């Protein structure tokens, strides 16, 4: 059978291969990118789904508008407004089947064969592949602990004239990095200056560990940078804070882009499950979200603290990392000092032999992979498991 | 903003424009393509969703495998086996976000710029647009009341060497046509002879009005035509028989194609809502499906009979149509006799003025539209409304 040429642009993920090894009994996994199901508010979701079926069974079970179920759009707009996105109206967003679909629709809508797209190096693996399937030539802009290097970004926008720049400004995957307020403003200014669309992917923004929230999202901040809202698309998600299984994400974008994305969505899946949408709408309406968020923040903060301490204690000068202030991930580098291992791919294999798993960093780079880097998720293991897992990591070094 | 060239291949649907007029108060609509929400088994779905959350909340709310939730794949394979698809195993299908996504994945996986795809003329509108977004040059093969003209199809396969042939063999949308058993065998033989993939879209096959089921699906029949299974993809759906809002469809395909479609799905929406999947799995497991199917068949059969009688009585020689034996649609043609109206687009406008809506047939053709044809759905109006609606139609002629 002959397949479309676009499939030549992607490869079966190296991570997928690694995941096959995770079935090994007794393994402690820091490999996943998913939240801890033990923290799902099952009772709240049960009530929400019952209410959805009781109050409007037709709406929850019938075909729905491609743009999304109106009561959910209303709730999501209010959720964004509660996070500083002044004046956001329901019709300025569409509901997507997870934020992965928002990325797919942006690719479908905007990317033609050979078009340049700039992403962070490293960035979310599925984004790179998703855009490449539409023919994107994906360029990689370096980051540090404060997020993307804005000077390099400006130079790259000038050089590549990209279709758009894709960023995860808040607690990035895999980097855990937090883009500083100053850089956020610079990014928005660059959008206006070069009339270049910025795609802000923000699934982790609610998962902060500090007393105060992190700097506002680019979407919230756009009011301070005149004209920037016209060059900004924002992808939101309930997956990391409520439940990935609902597959409810959303896309905020300028009207013309939103209309084209809606048309493409019509032919992608017609609409997102109305049952899942109505459940999410009832959940948000129930008022349980703030305490759910407080709970996940608290638990992940404890786990992140435990992992940071264990890494310093057990691995010492073998690795370098920045303590994340939110999200789900540590991004660390093997220093290779004293003849110790410096290749994260090799390290991952040895780690599995020692009963602990993580994801090497190379696949997260669209170009020029950093082979010393690796990602550890602290989301799904409890503090005891985290400490034991890091001890095993130390053995593998 | 500049969009990807692929968007030039599609246009905002003429139907969408028409649908905006449907808000007019008191209008009787035969325009929709959806089932009647009054027939949804809300209680059965409520119980199923509760059971899904009670028995395996993690499975229902966490990220899931791209291929689908295992218990649902098991149930769907059994459902297909109950309809004569001998030996179908769960791993031979993947769950899709409605069967619309199965079509999207086939387009993404198989269609490159300028590739030929053969569809029926007329066919499901969203299919044409979906494939065109991937660059398909969509060719249209004529049909009659017994489905696609297989001699013409063979000639077109020879001429165009298509990537695949897309058919709705059972109660097609919009045609209502039923492909005869003899032609079904010919189609499968053509698949083998020309090594050409056949895509069978089968959302309506369970909605038959006769005592006995219609001829088996191409998938079920493939066991009688050696080698044909290798050239067959089958799209199934719960949307027309259980609930569209779950957005649960499935794709059966040869292993290599299924693997590529799975990879593409990973970057489209990661997976279909596990909450919806677990609910569907529990529903199928509950054993309520056979009586649900019996009920919808009975109600739609009554409505179809009432619409056929009213059309003959009220419109007489102004139209010609074949009484459908299943599905949701009448496909009729204006004969234009005695100076009566012959353009279905014009007729649709006049009909709306008279308080009744339907969809003109032209947009359902990829090429050479039949401007005298139109589609009437009998699914959502009760018998009284159907009779009144046809009286209004007669006034509009």
Interface residues (C-beta under 8 A of the other chain):
Chain A: X1 X2 X3 X4 X5 X6 X7 X10 X12 X34 X35 X37 X40 X42 X45 X46 X49 X50 X53 X57 X58 X59 X60 X61 X62 X63 X64 X96 X97 X98 X100 X101 X103 X104 X108 X109 X110 X111 X112 X115 X126 X129 X130 X133 X134 X163 X197 X239 X243 X244 X245 X246 X247 X254 X256 X257 X260 X263 X264 X266 X267 X268 X269 X270 X271 X272 X273 X274 X275 X276 X278 X279
Chain B: X1 X2 X3 X4 X5 X6 X7 X10 X12 X34 X35 X37 X40 X42 X45 X46 X49 X50 X53 X57 X58 X59 X60 X61 X62 X63 X64 X97 X98 X100 X101 X103 X104 X108 X109 X110 X111 X112 X115 X126 X129 X130 X133 X134 X163 X197 X239 X243 X244 X245 X246 X247 X254 X256 X257 X260 X263 X264 X266 X267 X268 X269 X270 X271 X272 X273 X274 X275 X276 X278 X279
